[in-house]
Amino acid sequence: MKKTILLLLIIFTGLMAEAQKIPLKPAAEVSKRIEVSKEASVISYEMNLAAGTLTLIKNIQKGDGQAYETIYRLVKYDDPTFNNSKPVRIGISRQSFDSVFTRGSTELAGKFKILDRYVSDNKLSMSNEKDWIAVIKYYNSL
């Protein structure tokens, strides 16, 4: 029963965030502490790594084989041409960076050269979470 309530709470929270079309607060800004029963098991965890007009979300969840997997998504709520304002699943790689910022939307493609120069100047490989956070924060500052 407790697991079901926890799962429903997580789903409801996700639906409310989607319905409001606003970025979630970064984990550092969350002030409430959630108490979880010792009998409950967490099946999914989501946090914003870089929030702004373009938001990078990290989701850790149990897969079908019960092993945890990490999923990264980009969300751009104010641009309906970016995947109809829905999250886009990305890989943490240079290839994914090139793909998202050249084909994601007209606005992203327009800033690709600036971001590509930022990546080159700062010697970012785009193969780790830290590099993606830096680029998304830079994008949001433009």
VENFENFEN-V591332 format. One record per residue. N is the residue number from 1. RES is the residue in one small letter. OMEGA is omega in radians with two decimals (999 if undefined). NEAR is the number of other ideal C-beta (glycine too) atoms within 8 Angstrom. Layout:
BEGIN
N/RES/OMEGA/NEAR
N/RES/OMEGA/NEAR
END
This chain:
BEGIN
1/m/-3.13/4
2/k/3.12/8
3/k/3.14/9
4/t/3.14/7
5/i/3.12/8
6/l/3.13/12
7/l/3.12/9
8/l/3.10/8
9/l/3.13/8
10/i/-3.14/9
11/i/-3.14/8
12/f/3.12/8
13/t/3.10/8
14/g/3.11/9
15/l/3.13/8
16/m/3.12/8
17/a/3.12/9
18/e/-3.10/7
19/a/-3.10/6
20/q/3.14/6
21/k/3.07/6
22/i/3.12/6
23/p/3.07/9
24/l/3.11/10
25/k/3.05/8
26/p/-3.09/11
27/a/-3.11/7
28/a/-3.10/4
29/e/-3.11/6
30/v/-3.05/7
31/s/-3.13/3
32/k/3.06/4
33/r/-3.11/3
34/i/3.09/4
35/e/-3.13/4
36/v/3.13/7
37/s/3.13/7
38/k/3.13/4
39/e/-3.09/5
40/a/3.05/9
41/s/-3.11/4
42/v/3.13/7
43/i/-3.12/6
44/s/3.11/9
45/y/-3.12/7
46/e/3.08/9
47/m/3.07/8
48/n/3.10/13
49/l/3.10/11
50/a/-3.07/13
51/a/3.12/9
52/g/3.10/10
53/t/2.99/8
54/l/-3.04/12
55/t/3.06/15
56/l/-3.10/13
57/i/3.06/14
58/k/-3.13/12
59/n/3.07/11
60/i/-3.09/10
61/q/3.08/10
62/k/3.09/8
63/g/-3.13/8
64/d/-3.14/3
65/g/3.11/4
66/q/3.05/5
67/a/-3.14/6
68/y/3.06/7
69/e/3.13/8
70/t/-3.13/7
71/i/3.09/9
72/y/3.13/14
73/r/3.01/11
74/l/3.13/14
75/v/3.06/12
76/k/-3.01/15
77/y/-3.03/10
78/d/-3.14/4
79/d/-3.09/9
80/p/3.11/5
81/t/3.11/6
82/f/3.10/12
83/n/-3.13/8
84/n/3.13/5
85/s/3.10/10
86/k/3.13/6
87/p/3.08/8
88/v/3.11/11
89/r/-3.12/6
90/i/2.98/9
91/g/3.11/6
92/i/-3.12/10
93/s/3.10/8
94/r/3.13/8
95/q/3.11/7
96/s/3.09/11
97/f/3.14/12
98/d/-3.12/8
99/s/-3.10/9
100/v/-3.04/12
101/f/3.02/12
102/t/-3.09/9
103/r/-3.07/5
104/g/3.09/13
105/s/-3.14/9
106/t/-3.13/6
107/e/3.13/10
108/l/3.14/14
109/a/3.12/11
110/g/-3.12/6
111/k/-3.09/11
112/f/-3.11/10
113/k/3.12/6
114/i/-3.13/8
115/l/3.12/12
116/d/3.09/9
117/r/3.10/8
118/y/3.12/11
119/v/-3.13/12
120/s/-3.11/7
121/d/-3.12/6
122/n/3.10/7
123/k/3.11/5
124/l/-3.12/9
125/s/-3.10/7
126/m/3.14/13
127/s/3.07/7
128/n/-3.08/8
129/e/-3.09/9
130/k/3.13/6
131/d/3.12/12
132/w/3.12/15
133/i/-3.14/11
134/a/-3.12/10
135/v/-3.14/14
136/i/3.09/15
137/k/3.09/10
138/y/3.10/10
139/y/-3.11/12
140/n/3.12/11
141/s/-3.13/5
142/l/999/6
END
